[in-house]
Amino acid sequence: MEQKELYEVLKQVAGGRLSVDDAMRLCREAPFAADGGFEELGFAKLDHHRAIRQGIPEVIYGAGKTPVQIREISSAMAARGQKNVLITRMSPEAAAFLQENPPSETLPFCYDPLSRAGILGAIPVPDGRGKIVVATGGTSDMPVAEEAALTAEVLGNQVVRLYDVGVAGLHRLLAHMDEIMGAQAIIAIAGMEGALASVIGGLACCPVVAVPTSVGYGASFHGLSALLSMLNSCASGVSVMNIDNGFGAGYYASMINHIGVEK
């Protein structure tokens, strides 16, 4: 949508000929801005229109990118006014480079080595409808869980962490029924046989996002066993992410938690 078109839309809203919701829909449907909808960096094309189109700006997948590439992409996002930039699967070496060479003069950069997530800017005040619970079967699942939790927090959600509450000691999970029943969405993360998702799915009254992890002995097949168990869950209302995909779970749970929230 070019500036002239946008100006005309705003005039119609001001004149009462177009509703705010219809104007927002027109902006979201515009496939390209005047500059083509993206910024060309040579090695990457930044989709600056994504925040308008989807409500959530672009996230940087750090694996496979050089530290310089990550810095240039995050710097360009900050320069366009993005107040926080999430970088997933970031190596410690890349994080050290950004700490020594900050992408922004105004936004702080921090790195969580457990989840391998980098965050440029401050985590926003939660604006979701309620709480997202992130639960793990064991302590070994925490790297994936923290990726999910930090993703949800960067996207404006209040997160409650329930770690090491797997089915080998079911009483540990049942001790947190208040948190489970009060959640808008629950992310259930487990390796081994992946039974945690089914158990939570049978207790909770909200959507459950299951994440299989590659934690387990030989016959777990690096998370395939947990993935198949979660896909075959007999509990209703359980959706399943890919193996170790904490980011996808945090993103999806945030979408659930923001249904009905004005953008």
C-alpha positions as CSV (number, residue, x, y, z in Angstrom):
1,M,0.0,0.0,0.0
2,E,1.5,3.3,-1.1
3,Q,1.4,6.5,1.0
4,K,-1.4,8.0,-1.2
5,E,-3.6,4.9,-0.7
6,L,-2.9,4.9,3.0
7,Y,-3.8,8.6,3.2
8,E,-7.1,7.9,1.4
9,V,-7.9,5.1,3.9
10,L,-7.2,7.4,6.8
11,K,-9.4,10.1,5.3
12,Q,-12.3,7.7,5.0
13,V,-11.8,6.6,8.7
14,A,-11.8,10.2,9.8
15,G,-14.9,11.0,7.7
16,G,-16.8,8.1,9.2
17,R,-17.0,6.3,5.8
18,L,-14.8,3.4,6.8
19,S,-14.6,1.6,10.1
20,V,-11.3,1.1,12.0
21,D,-11.6,-2.7,11.6
22,D,-12.1,-2.4,7.9
23,A,-9.1,0.0,7.6
24,M,-6.9,-2.3,9.5
25,R,-8.0,-5.2,7.2
26,L,-7.0,-3.2,4.2
27,C,-3.6,-2.4,5.7
28,R,-3.0,-6.1,6.5
29,E,-4.0,-7.3,3.1
30,A,-1.6,-4.9,1.3
31,P,1.0,-7.3,0.1
32,F,3.7,-4.6,-0.5
33,A,4.6,-1.2,0.9
34,A,5.9,1.6,-1.3
35,D,9.4,0.2,-0.9
36,G,8.3,-3.3,-2.0
37,G,7.4,-4.5,1.4
38,F,10.9,-5.6,2.3
39,E,14.4,-4.2,2.9
40,E,17.1,-5.7,0.8
41,L,20.4,-6.4,2.7
42,G,22.0,-8.5,0.0
43,F,22.0,-11.7,2.0
44,A,18.5,-11.2,3.5
45,K,15.2,-9.6,2.6
46,L,13.5,-8.2,5.8
47,D,9.8,-8.4,5.8
48,H,8.9,-5.2,7.6
49,H,5.2,-5.6,6.7
50,R,4.8,-8.7,8.7
51,A,3.9,-7.0,12.0
52,I,1.0,-5.2,10.3
53,R,0.0,-8.3,8.4
54,Q,0.2,-10.9,11.2
55,G,0.4,-8.8,14.3
56,I,3.9,-10.2,15.2
57,P,7.1,-8.9,13.6
58,E,9.8,-11.1,12.0
59,V,12.0,-13.2,14.2
60,I,15.6,-14.0,13.4
61,Y,16.6,-17.7,13.2
62,G,20.2,-17.5,14.2
63,A,21.5,-21.0,13.3
64,G,23.5,-20.9,10.1
65,K,23.9,-17.2,10.1
66,T,27.2,-15.5,10.8
67,P,27.5,-13.1,13.7
68,V,27.8,-10.2,11.3
69,Q,24.7,-11.2,9.4
70,I,22.7,-11.4,12.7
71,R,24.0,-8.0,13.8
72,E,23.1,-6.4,10.5
73,I,19.6,-7.9,10.4
74,S,18.8,-7.0,14.0
75,S,20.2,-3.5,13.5
76,A,18.0,-2.9,10.5
77,M,14.9,-4.1,12.4
78,A,15.7,-1.7,15.2
79,A,16.3,1.1,12.8
80,R,12.8,0.6,11.4
81,G,11.3,1.1,14.9
82,Q,11.0,-2.6,16.1
83,K,11.2,-2.3,19.9
84,N,12.3,-5.8,20.6
85,V,13.9,-8.4,18.3
86,L,14.0,-12.1,19.1
87,I,16.9,-14.2,17.8
88,T,16.5,-18.0,18.2
89,R,19.1,-20.7,18.1
90,M,21.9,-18.3,18.5
91,S,25.4,-19.5,19.2
92,P,27.4,-18.2,22.2
93,E,30.0,-16.9,19.7
94,A,27.4,-14.8,17.9
95,A,26.0,-13.5,21.2
96,A,29.5,-12.5,22.3
97,F,30.0,-10.6,19.0
98,L,26.7,-8.7,19.5
99,Q,27.6,-7.9,23.1
100,E,30.9,-6.4,21.9
101,N,29.3,-4.8,18.8
102,P,25.7,-3.7,19.9
103,P,23.2,-3.6,17.0
104,S,21.5,-0.6,18.5
105,E,22.6,2.5,20.5
106,T,19.3,2.6,22.4
107,L,18.1,-1.0,22.8
108,P,19.9,-3.3,25.2
109,F,21.0,-6.8,24.1
110,C,20.9,-9.9,26.4
111,Y,21.5,-13.6,25.8
112,D,20.2,-16.7,27.5
113,P,22.7,-19.6,27.0
114,L,20.2,-22.2,28.1
115,S,17.7,-21.5,25.4
116,R,20.2,-20.0,23.0
117,A,17.9,-17.0,22.6
118,G,19.1,-13.5,22.1
119,I,16.8,-10.5,22.8
120,L,17.5,-7.0,21.5
121,G,15.3,-4.6,23.5
122,A,13.3,-5.0,26.6
123,I,10.6,-7.7,27.2
124,P,7.3,-5.8,26.9
125,V,4.6,-5.5,29.5
126,P,2.2,-8.5,29.0
127,D,-0.9,-7.6,27.1
128,G,-2.4,-11.1,26.5
129,R,-5.7,-12.2,28.0
130,G,-4.2,-14.4,30.7
131,K,-1.3,-16.7,31.5
132,I,0.6,-19.2,29.5
133,V,1.9,-22.2,31.4
134,V,5.1,-23.9,30.3
135,A,5.4,-27.4,31.8
136,T,8.2,-29.9,31.3
137,G,8.5,-33.6,32.0
138,G,12.0,-33.3,33.2
139,T,14.9,-30.9,33.9
140,S,16.6,-32.0,30.6
141,D,13.7,-30.5,28.7
142,M,14.4,-27.0,30.0
143,P,16.4,-25.7,27.0
144,V,13.3,-26.2,24.8
145,A,11.0,-24.9,27.5
146,E,13.0,-21.7,28.0
147,E,12.9,-21.1,24.2
148,A,9.1,-21.4,24.4
149,A,8.8,-19.3,27.5
150,L,11.1,-16.5,26.3
151,T,9.4,-16.4,22.9
152,A,6.0,-16.0,24.7
153,E,7.3,-13.3,26.9
154,V,8.9,-11.3,24.1
155,L,5.5,-11.5,22.3
156,G,3.7,-10.0,25.3
157,N,2.6,-12.8,27.5
158,Q,2.7,-13.6,31.2
159,V,4.4,-17.0,31.6
160,V,4.2,-19.5,34.5
161,R,7.0,-22.1,34.5
162,L,6.3,-25.6,35.9
163,Y,9.5,-27.6,35.3
164,D,10.2,-31.3,36.2
165,V,6.6,-32.3,36.7
166,G,6.6,-35.4,34.5
167,V,4.5,-38.5,34.8
168,A,7.1,-40.5,36.7
169,G,6.0,-38.5,39.7
170,L,2.5,-37.5,38.8
171,H,1.9,-35.8,42.2
172,R,4.3,-33.1,41.2
173,L,2.0,-32.0,38.4
174,L,-1.2,-32.4,40.4
175,A,0.2,-30.0,43.0
176,H,-0.2,-27.2,40.4
177,M,-3.8,-27.7,39.5
178,D,-4.6,-24.0,40.2
179,E,-2.0,-22.9,37.6
180,I,-3.2,-25.5,35.1
181,M,-6.9,-24.7,35.4
182,G,-6.2,-20.9,35.3
183,A,-4.2,-20.9,32.1
184,Q,-5.3,-19.6,28.7
185,A,-2.9,-22.0,27.0
186,I,-0.4,-24.7,28.2
187,I,2.8,-25.8,26.5
188,A,3.6,-29.4,27.5
189,I,7.2,-30.3,26.7
190,A,8.5,-33.8,27.2
191,G,10.9,-36.4,25.8
192,M,11.1,-40.1,26.5
193,E,7.5,-41.4,25.7
194,G,6.0,-37.9,25.7
195,A,3.1,-38.8,28.0
196,L,2.9,-35.4,29.7
197,A,0.9,-33.8,26.9
198,S,-1.9,-36.4,27.2
199,V,-2.0,-36.1,31.0
200,I,-2.3,-32.3,30.9
201,G,-4.7,-32.5,28.0
202,G,-7.0,-34.6,30.2
203,L,-6.9,-32.1,33.0
204,A,-6.9,-28.7,31.4
205,C,-9.8,-26.7,30.0
206,C,-7.7,-24.7,27.5
207,P,-5.7,-25.6,24.4
208,V,-2.5,-27.6,25.0
209,V,0.5,-27.2,22.8
210,A,2.7,-30.3,22.9
211,V,6.4,-30.2,22.1
212,P,8.3,-33.5,21.9
213,T,12.0,-33.2,22.7
214,S,15.0,-35.2,21.6
215,V,15.7,-36.2,25.2
216,G,15.7,-40.0,25.8
217,Y,17.5,-43.3,25.4
218,G,18.2,-45.1,22.1
219,A,14.6,-46.3,21.3
220,S,13.3,-42.7,21.7
221,F,14.9,-42.1,18.3
222,H,15.9,-38.5,19.1
223,G,12.4,-37.4,19.9
224,L,10.4,-39.4,17.3
225,S,8.9,-41.7,19.9
226,A,7.6,-38.6,21.9
227,L,6.4,-37.0,18.7
228,L,4.3,-40.1,17.7
229,S,2.9,-40.4,21.2
230,M,1.8,-36.8,21.2
231,L,0.3,-37.1,17.7
232,N,-1.7,-40.1,18.9
233,S,-2.8,-38.5,22.1
234,C,-6.3,-39.6,23.2
235,A,-6.8,-36.3,25.0
236,S,-8.8,-33.7,23.0
237,G,-7.5,-30.2,22.4
238,V,-3.9,-31.1,22.0
239,S,-1.9,-29.7,19.1
240,V,1.7,-30.9,18.4
241,M,4.8,-28.9,17.3
242,N,7.9,-30.4,15.7
243,I,10.7,-32.0,17.8
244,D,12.5,-29.4,20.0
245,N,10.5,-26.5,18.5
246,G,10.0,-24.4,21.6
247,F,9.8,-21.2,19.5
248,G,6.9,-22.5,17.5
249,A,5.1,-23.5,20.7
250,G,5.6,-20.1,22.3
251,Y,4.5,-18.3,19.1
252,Y,1.3,-20.4,18.8
253,A,0.4,-20.1,22.5
254,S,0.8,-16.3,22.2
255,M,-1.7,-16.3,19.3
256,I,-4.2,-18.2,21.4
257,N,-3.6,-15.8,24.4
258,H,-4.2,-12.8,22.2
259,I,-7.4,-13.8,20.6
260,G,-9.8,-10.9,21.1
261,V,-7.1,-8.5,22.2
262,E,-7.0,-5.3,20.1
263,K,-3.7,-4.9,18.2
